[in-house]
Amino acid sequence: MLAEAPKLEVRKKTYVAISGEIPSPLDPPPGCHFHPRCPHAMPRCRVESPALKEIAPLRFSACHLNDQP
């Protein structure tokens, strides 16, 4: 039963700020709307919007990186 007791440890998560400005929802950029701020953007991202795909059970992603082997 002790193994099931809640733990009081506090773990701080560190987050990295994403550079750039958030695109306007009224005038989004062509292709992937995130490509201006993405550190992994490829030329394809600027012209083609990625499809939403299930990459794991109940986990979805819309990124061209998921198409790479």
C-alpha positions as CSV (number, residue, x, y, z in Angstrom):
1,M,0.0,0.0,0.0
2,L,2.9,2.4,0.7
3,A,4.0,2.1,-3.0
4,E,0.6,3.5,-4.0
5,A,0.8,6.6,-1.7
6,P,1.2,9.9,-3.6
7,K,4.7,11.2,-3.7
8,L,5.4,14.8,-2.6
9,E,8.5,15.2,-4.7
10,V,8.4,18.2,-7.0
11,R,10.2,17.9,-10.2
12,K,10.7,21.1,-12.2
13,K,10.4,20.8,-15.9
14,T,12.4,23.1,-18.1
15,Y,10.9,24.5,-21.2
16,V,12.6,26.1,-24.1
17,A,11.0,29.2,-25.6
18,I,10.2,29.0,-29.3
19,S,11.7,31.9,-31.2
20,G,9.9,34.1,-33.7
21,E,6.4,35.5,-33.8
22,I,3.1,33.6,-33.7
23,P,1.6,33.8,-37.2
24,S,-1.7,35.6,-37.7
25,P,-4.7,33.2,-37.7
26,L,-6.4,35.5,-40.2
27,D,-3.4,35.4,-42.6
28,P,-1.4,32.2,-41.9
29,P,1.8,31.5,-43.8
30,P,1.6,29.0,-46.7
31,G,2.4,25.4,-46.1
32,C,2.8,24.3,-42.5
33,H,1.6,27.2,-40.3
34,F,4.4,26.4,-37.9
35,H,7.3,26.5,-40.3
36,P,8.5,30.1,-39.6
37,R,9.1,29.1,-35.9
38,C,10.2,25.5,-36.4
39,P,13.9,24.6,-36.0
40,H,13.4,21.5,-38.2
41,A,11.6,23.2,-41.1
42,M,12.4,21.9,-44.5
43,P,11.7,23.4,-47.9
44,R,8.6,21.2,-48.2
45,C,7.2,22.8,-45.1
46,R,7.0,26.2,-46.8
47,V,4.7,24.9,-49.6
48,E,2.9,21.8,-48.4
49,S,0.6,21.6,-45.4
50,P,1.2,18.3,-43.5
51,A,-1.6,15.8,-42.9
52,L,-2.7,14.9,-39.4
53,K,-1.5,11.3,-38.7
54,E,-1.8,9.0,-35.7
55,I,1.8,8.3,-34.7
56,A,1.0,6.2,-31.7
57,P,-2.3,5.1,-30.1
58,L,-4.3,8.3,-29.4
59,R,-1.2,10.5,-30.3
60,F,-1.5,12.7,-33.4
61,S,0.9,14.9,-35.3
62,A,0.9,17.1,-38.4
63,C,4.5,17.2,-39.4
64,H,6.5,16.2,-42.5
65,L,9.1,14.7,-40.2
66,N,6.7,11.9,-39.5
67,D,7.0,10.9,-43.2
68,Q,10.7,10.2,-43.0
69,P,11.9,6.6,-42.3
